[in-house]
Amino acid sequence: MSRLASSLHARRVGQVTTDALLVAAAYYLAFVLRFDAGIPERYEQLLLATLPFVVVGKVAVFGLFGLYHKLWRFVDGRDFEAMARAVVVASLLLVVVLFLLSPGDDDPPRGVVALDFLLTFAGVAGARLLVRGIVERRARFTLAARDAREVLIVGAGNGGQSVAFELRRNPQLRTEPIGFVDDDPRKRRMRAAGLKVLGTTDELARILDDAEPHEVIIAIPSAPGVLRQKVVTACRARGIPVRTLPTVFELLSGGVDLMRQVRDVRVEDVLGREPVRAEIERVGAYLADRVVLVTGAGGSIGSELCRQIARVGPKRLVLVENAEGALFEIRRELGEERHFDRATSVLADCRDATRVREVFAEHRPDVVFHAAAYKHVGLMEENPVEAVRNNAVATRIVAAAAGESLVERFVLVSTDKAVNPETVMGASKALAEWAVESAQHRCAGTRFATVRFGNVLGSSGSVVPIFRRQIAAGGPVTVTDKEMTRYFMTIPEAVQLIIRSGDLGRGGEVFVLEMGEPVKIVDLARNMVRLSGREPDADVAVEIIGRRPGEKLHEELFNVDENPLPTEADKILAAERPPVDPLWVEEAFARVESLVYGGDPAALPEAVSTLAREREELGGALAERSAPAVMDGLGAEVPAVTAAPPEASLRRG
């Protein structure tokens, strides 16, 4: 037996022995307290005859309720609920045996049964509370090292108290908590975990000046970005470093011990809006025991999709990726780090129609998330043919294969740059949205949906990694226009929206996240400089370099012909818009593909801009038709998806 197994065995034996003694004492005291003048002889005989059964029976019930699977120093409210249930069941069992089965000539007085219940619960719960109290008291009065860093904790709730307890319990960290800051008026001037609540975040400047801590820890996992920004601003002005507990999403995805999860404040922590959270096991339940296929599985969005989908237990997860290294990494992570062994790696290019059909025929997916796309705006301006081939034509190919294979649900990952597009990348994603909407009319057996959102922090193509590299190099941090704004969200938020939308979709919808207020890029750059511990313009220059061709000053989430409608999901909207004519989509793709495969990149940007205007005009005209006329138009025969270029030309050269 290993040393760890031996220790666990000894701990459980000690817990069982303690409870057995407490149960025996409670049963004996119940008789003593019931009979003030001494226990009558006949009841004394009953006590001796039934004591072994009572002790063994109650301890066995306690074991069934899991009372011996946790260290007593860590008991909490849920453990006390389990104790109460266990004692109730054990007492009912005692009543059944003593009164119905009648092991002796006499039944115990009912007062004995009631007293036994109360004394047993008091003993069992009290012993655990005593152990926890001793451990906490020992930690509370542990002398801090002379060179210990003093820490002020923001948040006096469970998270803050846990941080304080862990800091005291681990003197090797050389960190001493000195107090809390909390906005709950009920906690003002009160004590939590032995530390005083010094005031609210509105008083943080005064508290920092008075206490002069070496560091501040934000211990509120659900803290909004506005609060984090307030704390960071006050601390940076005084040169005090700030760290934070992870967000709720990170905690749910984690499993690392508390103090190792305390990290530096990141830019996504101070966006100034409440992050969207969802219980992935609940919103993604429709993926359980299904075959799920993710294209672009090695990208920033695709890989996070794979991580979260793996948590809901799909029957099989098919990872489709064109980049060998990225595919290897996500497959290795799922298997080695997340212990998910039902992933299948498929090295394939979504632009190859034959290969895509082969993949669908082999794996027969139930749900498809199409995340494969080029995202870098500048590169796509320089390579417009590849932008349209990869973002638009490939989407059309994958959507057609999904419809032919009778896939239940298909979700396209789109972008706000597809709204009133002014760049090749935006136009290519607008084409992709039209292709999916057209596929819905052609393949009614599949639920097609599009998910549209703003910039994703930390993703491939995001401005944040660029700013980080520029700051690390000492600057300058380059911003194209001081008035430019963008909507931002985190990768986990984006993926939650994608997965949730897959369940919301009934056919042809475009879903959009309520993104709050847009963020000024220059403010984002300055905040990132401050989070690095330096001051913008003084330590790291922030330069305005001018907008690039086609770059918008402000992004939009809805086209002019779209109306935002609420959905049953919190913070997710649906874009109501005129239906697209599938025949026009086929004609539009034929025109675009003639340029793509004819090698005329110079004419492509203007062509896709013209198509965007045509789509808006034709959509309005189609919406004005009568319902029967619309249905007649949609019911017309639609040319095959591969009609424009020969199939072989869709393959990568």
Residue, then its C-alpha position, 0 to 999 in steps of 0.5 A: m500500500s502506498r504512503l498516500a493510500s495508507s494516509l487516506h485509510a488512516r484518516r477514514v478509520g479515525q473519522v469512523t471511530t470518532d463518529a462511532l464514539l459520538v453516536a454511542a455517547a449520544y444514545y447513552l446520554a439520551f437515556v440519561l437525560r430522559f430519566d432524571a432519577g436514573i435509568p430503570e433496569r429494563y431500559e438499561q438492559l434495552l440500552l445495552a442490547t441495542l447499543p451495538f446495532v445503533v452504533v454500527g447502523k448509524v455509522a453505516v448510514f453516514g458512510l452511504f451519505g459520503l460523510y467520510h469522503k472529505l477532510w473535516r477542515f474543509v466542511d461547508g454548508r453542503d456538508f452540513e446538509a448531507m449530515a442532517r439528511a444522514v442523521v434523519v435517515a439513521s434516526l428513522l431506521l432506529v425507529v423502524v427497528l426498535f418499534l416495529l421489529s421489537p428486538g427486546d421486551d420493551d420499546p424505548p421512550r419516544g423522548v429518547v429517540a428525539l434526544d438521540f436525534l438532536l445529540t447525534f446531529a450536534g455531536v457529528a456536526g460539532a466535531r467537524l466544526l471544531v476541527r475546521g475552527i482549530v485549523e482556521r485559528r491556527a492559520r489565523f494566528t500564524l506569524a507572518a514572515r518579517d519580509a512578507r508582502e501585505v495584500l489588500i483583498v477586494g471582495a469579502g465573500n467566499g472567494g476573498q475569505s478563501v484567498a485570505f485563508e490560503l495565504r495564512r495557511n501557506p507561510q512559504l508564500r510570504t504574503e500576509p492579508i491585511g484587510f478587505v474592500d467590499d461594496d456590500p453595506r452590510k459588511r462595512r466595518m465588519r470582520a471576515a476571516g478575522l480581517k476587517v472590511l476597510g471600506t468600499t471600492d469608492e473609498l479605495a484611494r483613501i484605503l490604499d493611501d492609509a494601508e499602503p499594501h504591497e499588492v491588491i488581489i481582486a477576489i470576485p470571480s463575477a466582478p464586472g469590467v467596470l469594477r476591475q477597471k476602477v481597482v486597476t486605475a486606483c492601484r496603477a496611480r500608486g504603483i501597486p500591482v494588481r492580480t485577480l481570481p479567474t472569471v467564473f468561466e475559468l473557474l468552471s473550466g479549471g481544477v487548479d488550486l486557488m492560489r495558483q489560479v490568482r493571475d495578473v489582470r488582463v485586458e479582457d478583465v477591464l472591458g467595461r461590460e458584463p461578460v456573457r456566461a452560460e453553463i456549457e453542460r446545459v446549453g450544449a446538452y443537445l450535443a451529448d451522444r452526437v457526432v459533432l464536426v468542427t472545421g478550422a478545429g486548430g484555430s483560436i475559435g475552432s480549438e475553443l469550440c472543441r474544448q467546450i464541446a468535449r465537456v458535454g460528452p459527444k459521441r465523437l468529435v471530428l476535428v477538420e483542419n488544413a494546418e497539420g501543426a494546429l491539428f496535432e496540437i488540439r488533438r494532443e490537448l484533448g487527449e492528454e490534458r483533457h482526457f477526451d478520447r473520442a476525437t478524430s483528426v481529419l486533415a482536409d481543405c474545405r475548399d476541396a469539394t470532393r474531399v469535403r464530401e468524403v469526410f461527411a460520407e465517412h463520419r456522418p456528423d449530426v452537428v457541424f460548426h464551420a469555423a474555418a476562415y481567414k481573418h486578417v483584414g490586411l492580408m485579405e486585401e492583398n490576397p482577395v482571391e484566396a479570401v473569397r475562395n476560403n471564406a465564401v466558396a469553401t462555406r458554400i461547399v461545406a454547407a452543400a455537403a451538410g445538406e446532402s448528408l442530412v446533417e441536423r444542424f449547421v452553424l457558420v461562424s461569421t463576423d461583424k465585418a460582414v455588415n455593410p462590408e468595405t473590405v475583401m474579408g468582410a465581403s467574403k464573409a457576407l457571401a458566406e452568410w448568403a450561401v448559408e441562407s440559400a442552403q437553408h432554402r435548398c436543404a430544408g432537412t438541415r437547420f442552418a444558422t449564422v453567428r455574428f459577433g465582433n472582435v475576439l480578444g486573443s484570437s488570430g487576427s485580433v489587435v490585442p496580440i499585436f499591441r502586446r508585442q509592441i508594448a514588450a518591444g518598448g513601443p510604439v503602439t500603433v493605432t490607425d485612428k484615435e476615434m476608431t471603435r470596435y466591439f470586443m468579446t472573449i474567446p469563451e464568450a464567442v464559443q458559448l454564443i456559437i454553441r447556444s445558437g446551434d440549439l436556438g436555430r430553427g432554420g436560416e437565422v443570423f444570431v448576434l451577441e448584445m455586445g454593449e458599448p463599443v471600445k475605443i481602440v486608443d483607450l484599449a491601447r492605453n489600458m494595455v500599456r498601463l496593465s503592463g506597469r508603464e504609462p502611455d506616452a511617457d514610457v510607451a508611445v501611442e502613435i496614430i498612423g492613419r486608417r488603412p484602405g477600406e477600414k471602417l471607423h466604427e463597426e456595425l452589428f446589423n445591416v440597414d435592412e435588418n431588425p434586431l429581435p430578442t431570443e429566448a437566450d440571454k443577450i443573444l439577438a436575431a437579425e430579422r431581414p428580408p429573405v435572400d433569393p436562392l437564384w440570385v445567390e447562385e448567380a452572385f457566386a457564379r460572378v464571383e467565382s468567374l473572377v476567382y478562377g479567372g485570376d482577376p483579383a483587381a476586379l474582385p473588391e468592387a464586384v463584392s461591394t456591388l453584390a452587397r448593394e444588390r442583395e440589399e435592393l433585391g431583399g427589399a423587393l422580395a420582402e414586398r412580394s406576397a407570401p405565395a409569390v415568395m414561396d413560389g420563388l423559393g420553391a424553384e429549382v436551384p442550380a447545383v452548388t458546383a455548377a460554376p467552376p469544375e470540381a477539380s478546380l476547387r481543390r487546392g493547387 
